[in-house]
Structure formats: C-alpha cells, structure tokens
Amino acid sequence: MSSRPGRVALVLHTHMPYVEGFGTWPFGEEWLWEAVATSYLPVLELLDAGAPLTLSLTPVVCDQLEAPGAMERCAAFLRDVRSASHRLDVDGSRASGRPDLADELQRAAAEYAGALARLEAIDLDLLGRLRRHAAWTSSATHAILPLIATDAGVRLQLHAGIAGHRARFGENWAGGFWLPECAHAAWLDPLLEEAGVHATCVEFTDVLGYGDRRHLTPLRSPAGPLLVPLDRATTDLVWGRTGYPGHGAYRDYHHRTTHDHHPWANDREVYDDARASAQARADAADFAARCAERVRDGGLCVLTFDTELFGHWWHEGPRFLAAFVEEADRIGLDLVHLDAALADADSEPLPQDWPHITTWGEPHTLRTWSSPAVAEIAAGQRAAELQVLCAGPAAGERAVRELLALQASDWAFMVTRDLAGDYPLERFRAHRAALEDTIGAVPSAEPRVRHLAPHMRIAPLLEP
C-alpha cells in the first residue's frame, strides 16, 4: 500500500491521418472537419474552463490544422455541406411520414451551426487556441516505431515530430511523448531519451495482468524514460466492448440516414438529447466513483483515450467528460495533469531482462500493423525507408516527406479493421509511387504533402 494519496490522470491523444487535400466524402478531409466540429472544439472549451486533462497532439494533426486554407474549408463544410445535407434528410423524413426523425435532424443541424459559430469566434485559429493546452507530442506521422527498420529512421520520425511541437508550442515541453499505438520495445528507449523524451504511456496489460495494481506505478527504463502503464481495467469502463457508450440512450453511430446523419439511439428509438444527457451524467458519476475506488490505496491511475472518441465516435462524450471533471471535484478525487503527477510519482525500475514488444492492438502485439493481411504495407514501409536511407541527402525533402506519409500507422490499421474500403491501400500506394518518382529528382512541382512535417530535417538520416 502506498503512503501517497491516489491520483488519476486522463490523457487525450489527438490524432488524424494526413487527409488534408486527399479526398472528401466518404473518406478524406471530411474526417478532419467532423473531428474539429464534434471533438476538438468541445474539448477546447472544456480545457479553457480549467479541466485538468492532459492533451496530446500529434504533429500530423497540427500540420493539417495550420495548413493554408484548411480551416476555411472546414468552415465551409460546416456552413454549407452540413446544413444542406441535414435539410435533405429533414425533407425526406417529413415526406416519408416521419416528423419525429425530421425534428431530431433539425435539432442536430443546429449543433453544426454552433460549431461553426465557435470556430468563427476564435478566427478559425483552432491550433492557436490549443497552444496553451498542448502538453504531449508524438512521432511525425504516427509511425509504429518498433517496425521502423533503422535507428536513423526512428530518429527522423522523432526529430521531425518533436521539432514541430517545439516550434509551435514553445520550448517548455516536459518530455511527454505518445508512442503511436502504444507500440513499445526496450531498444527504443535510448533513442527516445536522446530525442528529449522523458515519459511515455505503455500497454503492459498482458505483461502485468489485467487489473493488476502494478499498472498504477510508472516504471523507469534503464535508458531514462518513465514508462507509464495505462490502466486498461479502468479505461475499459469507457472504451471496452461493454463500456458506457453502448448504453441504449446514446446516439447510434452506425445506423445512418441517406446523407450520413444519426437520428436514432442505440436502442433504435428516435434520439432524445435530454435522455442522453441524463445518461452521460449518471455514467460520469459512476466512472468517478470507480476511479476513486481504484486509487483508494494510492497509486497513479492513467486513463488514455483518443480525443476523437469524445464527440466524433461517442456523441455524448464531451458531456460525459465535463460531468466527470465536475464529479471528481465533488467527491474529492485527485484528477491531475500527467506531467505534474510524474514530477513526484513513485516509480519502480523496469526489469533488466524485459523482452516484450507491446501495443494496445488486439492482441497486444504488432499483428495489427504487421501480418499477412497488411504484408504489402509492412514490407513496403521498410523497403522505402532503406531506399531513402541509401540515397542519403540526395533523396531530397520531397521523397523523405513521402516516406513519412507512407509510414503512418493508419493505413495498416484501416486495412486490418476493414474501415475505409480501398482508401488506405490507395493512399499507401500513391505515396510509395510518389517516393519512387521524386527520390533524387530535381523538384518540378509542389508535392501534395507540402504541408507535412514542415520542420523536418534530413540530418537524422545521415547519423550512424
């Protein structure tokens, strides 16, 4: 039993693959605009109100939010596309004798109008408003670091991502780094420490055991970084297969209208916003109580979620978060920023014979991103890396940016989960072809990934 009072840190990992300029509906930029409207703006509001949450922003999502013209296109999507698509479904519902669905769709349309108003109120400068909350960063394009072929390739992803974070958010970065997909291998630790990383979250569920109290204690790597286990047993109360978002009162994400709207609840009733809000408050109270019980005897309970879960995937997620913060304060649960907690947290040394490669994937291995189903991507990423590395500085920045783009973890993830049709393979193959076309060539036109990793340096490719 620890003598230190128990604490809870909730980390929001904000990530979107590089879709700016690469398609609209059903796959492409619309993903980003939806995340802005339904997740990023509500979370910003919560953070501005003082919620002690830890925000991680991947460099690639920042690249897109600051790309010239991107937020103007987002505003146009909210103003024109979403208003028109709701109107079509409202008219269709009334014509088919479903005024109840039409009423809900009309109410939901007002939420997008509200998001547009909030975006315009900050002069479309979402990234600027997130600046004071941006605590943790990640690799340049969310690459699976244990699958990168060389130390030089890892350095490129690390340096490009961290340089971008420092350039945007200042030099007061405390060294918090989100390992993409929580993919960790012990051989990465010296490279992380070399890059200035002092703490990262890891998925040790299968190593330590589901629900084991050792998940409440950070581990010190011999190379330096603190390895902070995420507490899967508590996180699963929200994100597990039977978690809160599955309650019947909440909006059904999967059942859609002709124009991609969601006027139904999970129990197939017409969505009732008041009923869902009441359920979110009840679930937040239950979650706060369970978190308090988890740390009753001390320890640091680290909860990690994709930011996009709150709003985009789970419509009521922002309301749940706000109610959770309020309830934690009411019951005296010590909800803290992760950097502050780690500054004086109890820790234990990582066993010297630690052999494990771990991820949050199912199972907790690299299989999601390196298996026969995604062999073309896994092998192609490493082959392209070696090709660029052999070319050295002659490869040119365009080819290196195409390498970063095709190294993203998202393409294999979407193929494995069958989430986006042919889009991920098409994107991967296009970046691979562009790399082949541009490596060592004199640039003749702006590359499509011109806004990707603007603070990248090729120097890491030249280091031994």
Secondary structure, DSSP 8 states (H G I E B T S, - for coil): --SS--EEEEEEEE---S-TTS--SSSSHHHHHHHIIIIIHHHHHHHHTT---EEEE-HHHHHHHTSTTHHHHHHHIIIIIHHHHHHHHHHHHHHTT-HHHHHHHHHHHHHHHHHHHHHHHTTT-HHHHHGGGEEEEE-TT-B-GGG-SSHHHHHHHHHHHHHHHHHHH-S----EEE-GGG-EEGGGHHHHHHTT--EEEE--HHHH-TT-GGGGS-EE-TTS-EEEE--HHHHHHHHSTTSGGGSTTSB-SS---TTS---BBTTSSB--HHHHHHHHHHHHHHHHHHHHHHTTT--EEEEEEEGGGBTTTBTTHHHHHHHHHHHHHHHT--B--HHHHHHS---EE--TT---EE-SSSSSSSTTTSSGGGHHHHHHHHHHHHHHHHHGGGG-HHHHHHHHHHTBTHHHHHHHHT-STTHHHHHHHHHHHHHHHHTT----S--TTTTS-TT--SGGGG--
